[in-house]
Amino acid sequence: MASQPLINADRLWARLMALAEIGATPAGGVNRQALSDGEIAAWRRVIGWAREAGLTPSTDAAANLFLTLAGRDRTAPPLLLGSHLDSQPTGGKFDGAAGVMAALEAVVSLAEQGHKPARDLIVVAWMNEEGSRFAPGMMGSEAFTGQRDLAAIRAARDADGISVGDALDRLHQAFPDVPHMRLGFAARAYLELHIEQGPLLEAAACTIGVVTGIQGKKTFQVVVEGAEGHAGTLAQSERRDALAAFARMATALHAEIGTIDADIKFTIGRVTVLPNAPSVVPSRVSFSIDLRHPDNAVLDAAGARIEALCREHVPPCTAMLTPLVDAPSNAFDEHLRASIAEATREQGHSAMAILSAAGHDARHLAKVCPAAMIFIPCRDGVSHVEHEWAEPDHVAAGASVLAQVLREFALAPDVEA
């Protein structure tokens, strides 16, 4: 295996940069949100590369993209590897895309070197991992693993009122020659490469992160209902000011939930105020809450307190709190983690065990098959920004480790995870 490179590093980097041209922003980032024209264009380019190498594209009802290299035993559960192609509105070149391109390169290089895999190898790009256009995120992997109902996913709408269902149908219409697979099927294992989206690898001067698991996450949508009033005539004592109620709630939430311990991550994100006029008492405020912690007991207790604090501080207004995501912390497969560590050592890269602070599709795949992740550093630990950056050597190293682990499954059908 060491006699020739496991991947073509130059081709991998060139394709990653070419993909970044789709949805490129003036500041050097990427705006390629889920099911948009940009993602349709990205599909076309990636499908083209895959077909050139003999891989067969397919999709499913949730618009997950699959690129298959046929194996000797077409009935054996396939190995899945990949990530996502969608981005934040002001995202970077590497989040998600690096994982899809590394997976494609690993599979294409295997085929070019004359290897016929024992089982199908499927490169996958999951639909709407980011959740920036349609909330919540990870819709594709949740639908694939049966953790979210497709009808509920199709009903979600973006800020312009476009439903996921309409956007899904539009994307599928753009690819009439891409066949559909059934939604969800058994997989032998799942592998995902990703930039760390944190500072630990860079600070430790480590090239590879062997991801132990992903910290738990809960998200909520909160709607505060008050009443409009004239800013110049309505007495303070008579007001049902939704924005004032939000301010009280936000202050209490940050003071209690945001200080539970050093590992808590509490964020109030998107805030919408109505009617959002200078001289009108706000009647409605909606806002999102993102809560994360590696300990599921702490996460559950904090989640319960969120609702209690909202109820306590909202009067004289009212509040409706809707849970969106409830994803407990998970651990990745020990055998796969050992394989990643061994491949890293054999290739001479530095490595460390690391817990993922961000969520990834691998969280959901880990519930239905052995799964694992490989992290590579990103500059200053920043992601979801236009200046997000990963070094070419790090991208190549991660892809090479991925390719070596892939070959354990591709060339040895009796490997047990």
N, C-alpha and C positions, 0 to 999 in steps of 0.2 A: 504493500500500500504506500510505502514511503518512497518507492522508486520513481514515481512521477507525481506532479502536483495533483491534488484532489480537486482543484477548481482552477478556472482561468480568472485570476484576480483582476487583470486589466479589463476583461469583458464585463465582469460583475460591476466594476466601478463605472464603466462607460454606460452600461444600461441603467444603473441607478441614477446617474446624472441626466440621462435622456428622459427617464420617467419624471424627474423633477421639473422638466420643462413644461409638463402638462399641469396647468394651474399655477404656473410660476407667478410670484408677486414681485413688485418693483423692489422690495427690500431683500430679495433673495430667498424668500420662503416659498411655501406652497399653500394654495387654497383649492383643495380638491375634495369637497365634502361628499358625503355619501349619496349615491344615486344621482349625482349631478352630471352635467355635460362633461366635466373634467374626468369624473370616474369612468364614464362611458369611453372617453378617449384613452384612458389608461388601460381599460380592458382590451381595446383594439390593439394597442402596442404590445401588451404582455402576451395576448393570445397569438399575435404574429410571431413573437420570439419562440413561443412554445411550439407552434406548428412547424417552424423551421427545423426544430430538433426532433420532430416525430412524436411530440406529446399531443394528446387529444383533449380539447376543451369541452367542458360541460358546465351546467349550472343547476340550480334547484329553485324551488318556489320562493326561497328567501334571498335569491340573488347572490348566493355564495358562488365564487368562481373556482372550478376545479380543473387542473391541468394534469393529465394522467399519462405516465409512462407504464405501458403494460408489462406485467410480470409473467413468469412462467405459469404460475397457478392463479388464474383469474378469479377463482372462488375463495382464495385466502383473504382474510381481512387486510386491507391496504394500510400502508404507512402514510399518514398525513403529516405534512410540514408546510409552514407558511406563516402568514400574519394578515395584514390588511393594507388596502390601497388608499382608503379615505384619510383625510387630514382635518385638522382644525382650520378655521377660517384664516388664521395667521400662523399656520403650522410650518414644520420644517421638512427637509428632504429625506429624513431617515426614519422617523417614527412610523412603524408599520411597513413602509416600502422596503427598508433594508431587509426585513425578514422574508418578504415575498421574493425579492430578487436573490437573496442568498439561497433560499430553498430551490428556486428555479435553476440557479447555477450549479448547485450540488447535484441535482437530478440530471441536468443536461450533460455535465461533465462525465457522470457515470455512464450515460448512454454513449457518448462520444468515444469513450475508452473501451467500448465493445462489451460491456457487462450487461447481461440480461437479468434483471432482478427476479428474485424468487417470488415476490408478490408485487402487486401494483404499487407504484409510488405516486402519490397525489400531492401536487403543490396546490395550496388553497389560499384564496384571498377572501377573508370573511367580510360580510356586509355590515357596514355601519358600526365599526368598533368604537369610533370616537364619540358618537352621540352629540356631535356639535350641531348638525342640522335637524336630526330627529332624536328625541330623547325617549328612553335611556339608550345608552350605547350597547355594543356587543349584541345587537339584534340577531345577526346572522348565526353566530355560534350558539346563542341561546335557542334559536329555532331549531338548529341542527341537532342539538342534544336534548331537545324536548323540554327545555326549562322555561320556555315562553311560548304562548299560543300564537300561531301565525296570524290568526284573525285579529288579535289584539295588536300585533306588530303592524299589520296593514292599516289599522285605524289611526295610528299616531300621525300627527301633522307637524309640519315645520312652521316657522314664523309667518310664512306667506299663505298658510292654509292648505298647502299641498300635502296629500296623504302619502304615507309610505307605500300604500297599495298602488296608487297612481304612478308613483315614481318607479316602483318595481316593474310594473307593466311596461312603462316607457323604456326602461333599460332592456328588458327582455325583447321588446319589439325591435330594438337596434341590433339584435343578434339572432336573426331567424334561423341561422345555420348552426347554432350552438344547441345541442340536445340537452334535455332536462333529465336529471337524476331524481330519484325519490328523495324527499327531505329526511335526512338522517340515515346513517348506515353504520354497521360495526366497523371499527378501526382497530388495527393492531396496536398503534401508538400514535402519539402526536408530539412533534418537536417544533419549537418556535424560537427563532433568533430575534433579538430586539435590542435597541439601545437602552442603556440603564434608566435614563430619565432621572438620574440622581448623581451625586458627586462622589460616591464611595469608591468606585473602581479607579477613577482618575486620582483621587487622593492617595490611594494605596499603590498607585503605579501598576495596577493589574490589568491585563489585557482581556481576560475572560472571567465572567461571573457565572458560577454554577448556582442557578437559582433554586433555593430551597422551597419556596412557596410564595404566595401572594397574601398580603394582609387583607383583612376583612373590610368590607365597604357597605355602607347604607346610604341611600339618597332619598330625599323627600321633596315634594312640591308643596308649598304652603300658600294658601290664598287667604288674605285678610280682607274681610268685608266691613266697610263702614258706610258713611253717607256723605254725599256732596253737600257743600254749603258755600255761601259767599264769604270770602276771606275778610271782607270789611264789615260785615253785619252780624255774622254768627258768633255769639259769645263762646268763649273757650269752654265754659261749663256745659254747653249744649252740644258740643261737637262730638262726632264719632269719626275721628280722624284716623284713617287707615295707616297713613304714613307714621303718625305718632305712635300708634300701636306697634307697627313694625320696628320702630326704633327701640321701644322698650323690650320687645322680644329679642331683637338682635343683641342688645346690650347684655341681657340676662343669659342668653345662650353662649355668647363668647366668654362671659365671666365664669360660668360653671362648666359647660361642656369643653370649652377650649382650654381649660387648665387642669383637666383630670390627671394627666401625667405627661411625661416627656414624649411619649409615643403617639398621643392622640393627634389626629389631623381633622380639624373642624373648619369648614368653609361655607359661608353664605355667598352664593354665586350670582346668577342672573336675577336681577330685580326689575320688576315692571310696575310703574305707578300710573293709575288712572284717576282723573282724566289728564293728569300731567300738565296742568295749566297753572300759570303763576298766581292767579287770584281765586282759585277754587280749592276748597278743602278736599284732599284726596279721599276718594271713596273706596278704592280697591288697590291692594298691593299683592303681587304674587312674587315669590322668591324661591330659590332652590337651596337645599342644604346637602352638603357632601361630608360624610363622616367616615373616618377610617381608623382602624386599630388592628394590630396583629393578634390580640387576645380576644377571642370571640365573646367571653364572658363580659369583658369591659365594653366591647362594642354593643352588645345587647342592652346592657344597663344604661349606657349613654343614649342609645336610641330611644329607650323608654322615657328617659328624662326629657328628651327634646319635646315630645308631645305635651308632657306635663307643664313644662316651662312656657310653651306657647299658649296653652289654655290659661295659665296663671296671669300672664301679662297682656293678653289681648283685649280685655274689657275696656271700654264699653263696646268695642267691635267684636266680631266673631271670626273664627279661623277654621279652615278645613285643611287638614294635613293628610297628604296622600303619599304612602310609601311607594317608591319606584323601583329601587334596587335593594335587595337583601342578599349579599354575597359573603358568606363566612370565609374566614381565613382557610387556606388549604395548603397542603404539603405536596410537593411533586414526587414522582416515582423514584425510589432509591436506586434501582438498577440503572435507570437512565441517567440519573445524576452521577453515578459512579462511572458510567461510560463516558460522559462529557468530561469529567475530571481526568480520566485516563487518557483520552484523546488529547486533551490540553497538555498534559505532561509529556506525552510522546512527541508532540509537535514543538515542545520547548517554550510554550507560552506561560506566563505567570497567571495565577488564578486565585480566586477566593470564593467561598460560599457567601451567598447574599440573598436576603429577603427582598422581594419586589414590593416597593411601596405603591406602585401604580397597578391598576388592573389591566388584565390582558385576556384575550380569548382563551388562552391556555387554561385559565381558571375553570372554564366550563367544560373543556375537553377532558380535564382531569377527573371529572365525575363519571365519565363513561369509558375511559381507556387510560392506560399508562401515558403520562404526559410529563414534559420537562421543558425548561427554557434555558437559553444561552444569552447572557448579557455581554455587550461590549460597551466601552466607555463612550460618553458624549462630553464635549467640551464644557467645562464649568458645571456639568450636571444639569444643564438646562434643556428643556424640551417644550413642545407646544408653543414655540416661538420661531420667528423667521430666521434667526441666526443659529438655530440648532445645528450642531456639527459633529460628525464622527470622522476620525482619520481613516484614509484608505487602507492603511496597514491593519487597523483594528477590524474594519469591515471584512477584509480578506481573512484574517485570523479566525474570526467568528464563523465565517462561512466554511472554512476548511475544517474546523472542529465539527461543525454540523454535518459536513460531508462524510467525515470518518465515522461518526455515530450512525448516520444513515446507512452506511455500507454494512454495518453489523446486521441490520435488518434486511437489507436488499440482497445480500449474498449468502446469508445463513438463515434459512427458514425456521430452524429449530431454536433460535435465540429466544430466551424467555425474559420478559420484562417484569 
